[in-house]
Amino acid sequence: MPKLRRALAWLVDFSLVVALASALAVLTFHRVSALVTDVPELATRGGFDLLTSRGDVLDASQDLGLSLWNKSVLYVEQAFGLLVLAVFLYQWACLSLAGRTVGKALVGLKVTTDSPRRVRAARRAAVTTVADIAVYAVACVLLVEGQVVLSVLMWAVAVVLFLLNALPVLSPGRRSLADRFAGTSVTGIGFSRPVAAPPVRTARAAN
């Protein structure tokens, strides 16, 4: 069933995204943890700020805390930005070079187009990245920054955009939003059977 094959292809590709996201999460955790090990240096800076604050202890401590918090948030933003960029490059490279991602290759699907492949691949990769991960990444960053209302709105937008991209696959045309935007379609790879050789006519049969 083509619909089931496309769902399996998406699961494989999304599993690769989850694996990359997990690796970036571990890396970000270690980067944030390194701020704690750098406490002596930060404490020195905080102590200098304290001595020059003219007794304003609260403001001096807040500056130190905000410095740690801003760095942590920056690390999280960098991780999400790298994730979005990596997903786009993965989609674009696979489609422009092979015409299919790893997931589609495993289930025997291919992205076809009548136009130059690399141009269409870039458009399709952009829409797929936005629908699958980019908007969710923005929602998560807003949540980390404390913008709860905007984060919830972005999550709602992400869900709607994902459904707009995925549900058309269930239609007879089976073209997602990314396919329609890029002018592509997903087809199965046929496996041709060997053509049987014609029977050899003997001299007796010919007579």
RAVEN-V999270 format. One record per residue. SS is DSSP state (hx for helix, st for strand, lp for the rest). PHI is phi in radians with two decimals (NA if undefined). Layout:
# RAVEN-V999270
{{SS:PHI} {SS:PHI}}
This chain:
# RAVEN-V999270
{{lp:NA} {hx:-1.03} {hx:-1.13} {hx:-1.15} {hx:-1.13} {hx:-1.18} {hx:-1.12} {hx:-1.14} {hx:-1.09} {hx:-1.11} {hx:-1.09} {hx:-1.13} {hx:-1.13} {hx:-1.22} {hx:-1.10} {hx:-1.15} {hx:-1.12} {hx:-1.10} {hx:-1.09} {hx:-1.14} {hx:-1.09} {hx:-1.14} {hx:-1.12} {hx:-1.17} {hx:-1.13} {hx:-1.11} {hx:-1.08} {hx:-1.13} {hx:-1.07} {hx:-1.19} {hx:-1.15} {hx:-1.19} {hx:-1.11} {hx:-1.13} {hx:-1.13} {hx:-1.22} {hx:-1.21} {lp:-1.64} {hx:-1.01} {hx:-0.94} {hx:-1.16} {hx:-1.17} {hx:-1.14} {hx:-1.11} {hx:-1.13} {hx:-1.13} {hx:-1.14} {hx:-1.11} {hx:-1.08} {hx:-1.15} {hx:-1.19} {lp:-1.70} {lp:-1.53} {lp:1.02} {lp:1.54} {lp:-1.45} {hx:-1.16} {hx:-1.09} {hx:-1.12} {hx:-1.13} {hx:-1.21} {hx:-1.15} {hx:-1.08} {hx:-1.15} {hx:-1.14} {hx:-1.15} {hx:-1.08} {hx:-1.11} {hx:-1.13} {hx:-1.10} {hx:-1.16} {hx:-1.11} {hx:-1.10} {hx:-1.07} {hx:-1.09} {hx:-1.13} {hx:-1.09} {hx:-1.11} {hx:-1.13} {hx:-1.16} {hx:-1.10} {hx:-1.16} {hx:-1.10} {hx:-1.08} {hx:-1.11} {hx:-1.14} {hx:-1.13} {hx:-1.09} {hx:-1.12} {hx:-1.09} {hx:-1.08} {hx:-1.15} {hx:-1.12} {hx:-1.12} {hx:-1.26} {hx:-1.32} {hx:-1.59} {lp:-2.05} {lp:1.34} {lp:-2.89} {lp:-1.47} {hx:-1.07} {hx:-1.08} {hx:-1.17} {hx:-1.14} {hx:-1.19} {hx:-1.81} {lp:1.36} {st:-2.03} {st:-2.57} {st:-1.58} {st:-2.02} {lp:-2.74} {lp:-1.59} {lp:-1.74} {lp:-0.91} {hx:-1.10} {hx:-1.18} {hx:-1.17} {hx:-1.14} {hx:-1.11} {hx:-1.13} {hx:-1.16} {hx:-1.16} {hx:-1.12} {hx:-1.13} {hx:-1.15} {hx:-1.08} {hx:-1.14} {hx:-1.11} {hx:-1.25} {hx:-1.58} {hx:-2.47} {hx:-1.11} {hx:-1.18} {hx:-1.09} {hx:-1.10} {hx:-1.10} {hx:-1.08} {hx:-1.16} {hx:-1.11} {hx:-1.09} {hx:-1.16} {hx:-1.11} {lp:-1.36} {lp:1.55} {lp:-1.56} {hx:-1.14} {hx:-1.10} {hx:-1.10} {hx:-1.10} {hx:-1.10} {hx:-1.10} {hx:-1.17} {hx:-1.08} {hx:-1.10} {hx:-1.08} {hx:-1.10} {hx:-1.13} {hx:-1.09} {hx:-1.13} {hx:-1.10} {hx:-1.17} {hx:-1.10} {hx:-1.43} {hx:-1.59} {hx:-1.07} {hx:-1.03} {hx:-1.11} {hx:-1.38} {lp:-1.35} {lp:-1.00} {lp:-1.29} {lp:0.93} {lp:-1.98} {lp:-1.31} {hx:-1.06} {hx:-1.12} {hx:-1.11} {hx:-1.18} {hx:-1.21} {hx:-1.63} {lp:1.25} {lp:-2.10} {st:-2.58} {st:-1.87} {st:-2.22} {st:-1.43} {lp:-1.58} {lp:-1.37} {lp:-1.99} {lp:-1.28} {lp:-1.50} {lp:-1.11} {lp:-1.36} {lp:-1.21} {lp:-1.25} {lp:-1.12} {lp:-1.08} {lp:-1.41} {lp:-1.53} {lp:-1.45} {hx:-1.11} {hx:-1.15} {hx:-1.13} {hx:-1.18} {lp:-1.32}}
